[in-house]
Amino acid sequence: MTVPPDPGVSRRSFLKGSAVAGVATTGIAAVAPAAPAGPTTFGPGEHEIALQINGKERQVKVETRTTLLDALRDGLDLTGAKKVCDRGACGGCTVLVDGATVTSCMTLAMDAVGAEITTIESLSDGDAVHPLVQNFVHCDAMQCGFCTPGMVMSSLSCLQRRGKPTVAQMQQDLSGNLCRCGTYGRVMQAIQRTAQGGGK
């Protein structure tokens, strides 16, 4: 015996009709959520970026792989930070980024956009130099000179953070800077003398 098809409303048509009626009744349109914005991407080649260095905005062209150290030395002629080991082990390239010490050979230039960068060049203005620099000279804390710019910047950060640091605090803050001439004791003397107001 053949059963005739049911002329009534199917489940699918009932659900479709209910959805349309619900939207029409409430007046609310179904809107798909906006896709989240993706990160800014850069293609190959050079890109011009703005860096805040020693209180001034500087424009420099870099590739995405360019380190902050290379941007400073090769792009902006700020050669105070030294490329010594080029792998973040010696501290010769130390600069301050938003007041914190970083090894600029291990920091991408593009990652420093928007931050305040302070280099060793900020500590002199013609013949006038920062008391810390004067005390490095007074205490004979400079030998071959390769470590000196990074050592001065780490010492500056130590003074800014701690005011009058203890020997243990100085040892901790300078632990990322290597001096092959072994002048650590004289460096700490320079920090102490600066903290006490000497060299002004």
Residue pairs with C-beta under 8 A, 6 or more apart in sequence:
9 17
23 29
23 30
42 64
42 110
44 63
44 64
45 63
46 61
46 62
46 63
47 61
47 62
47 63
47 64
47 110
48 59
48 60
48 61
49 59
49 60
49 61
49 62
49 109
49 110
49 113
50 57
50 58
50 59
50 113
51 57
51 58
51 60
51 71
51 76
51 109
51 112
51 113
51 117
52 58
52 114
52 115
52 116
52 117
53 72
53 76
53 78
53 117
53 118
53 119
54 117
54 118
54 119
54 121
54 122
55 116
55 122
58 76
60 71
60 75
60 76
60 109
61 75
62 70
62 71
62 75
62 109
62 110
64 108
64 110
65 108
66 75
66 108
66 109
66 110
67 104
67 105
67 106
67 107
67 108
67 109
68 95
68 97
68 102
68 104
68 105
68 107
68 108
68 109
68 111
68 112
68 117
69 81
69 83
69 86
69 93
69 104
69 105
69 107
70 83
70 109
71 109
72 78
72 79
72 81
72 95
72 104
72 119
73 79
73 81
73 83
75 109
78 119
78 121
80 119
80 120
80 121
80 149
81 92
81 93
81 94
81 95
81 104
81 119
81 120
81 149
81 150
82 92
82 93
82 146
82 147
82 149
82 150
83 92
83 93
83 105
84 90
84 92
84 93
84 146
84 147
85 92
85 105
86 105
87 105
87 106
88 103
88 105
88 106
89 178
90 147
90 150
90 177
90 178
91 103
91 147
91 150
91 151
91 154
91 176
91 177
91 178
92 146
92 147
92 149
92 150
92 177
92 178
93 103
93 104
93 105
93 150
94 101
94 102
94 103
94 104
94 149
94 150
94 151
94 153
94 154
94 176
94 177
95 101
95 102
95 104
95 117
95 118
95 119
95 120
95 153
96 102
96 117
96 118
96 119
96 153
96 156
96 157
97 107
97 112
97 115
97 116
97 117
97 118
98 115
98 116
99 116
99 118
99 157
99 160
99 161
100 157
101 153
101 154
101 157
101 173
101 176
103 176
118 153
118 156
119 153
120 149
120 152
120 153
123 129
123 130
123 132
123 133
123 152
123 156
124 130
124 133
130 156
131 194
131 197
131 198
131 199
131 200
132 152
132 155
132 156
132 159
132 190
132 191
132 194
132 199
133 152
134 199
135 141
135 189
135 190
135 191
135 193
135 194
135 198
135 199
136 142
136 148
136 152
136 155
136 187
136 190
138 190
138 193
138 198
138 199
139 186
139 187
139 189
139 190
139 193
140 183
140 186
141 148
141 151
141 183
141 186
141 187
141 189
141 190
142 148
142 183
143 179
143 181
143 183
144 180
144 181
146 180
147 177
147 178
147 179
147 180
147 181
150 177
151 174
151 177
151 179
151 187
154 173
154 174
154 176
154 177
155 170
155 173
155 174
155 187
155 190
155 191
155 194
157 173
158 165
158 169
158 170
158 173
158 174
158 191
159 165
159 191
159 194
159 195
161 173
162 169
162 173
163 195
164 195
164 196
165 173
165 191
165 195
167 188
170 188
170 191
170 192
171 188
174 184
174 187
174 188
179 187
193 199
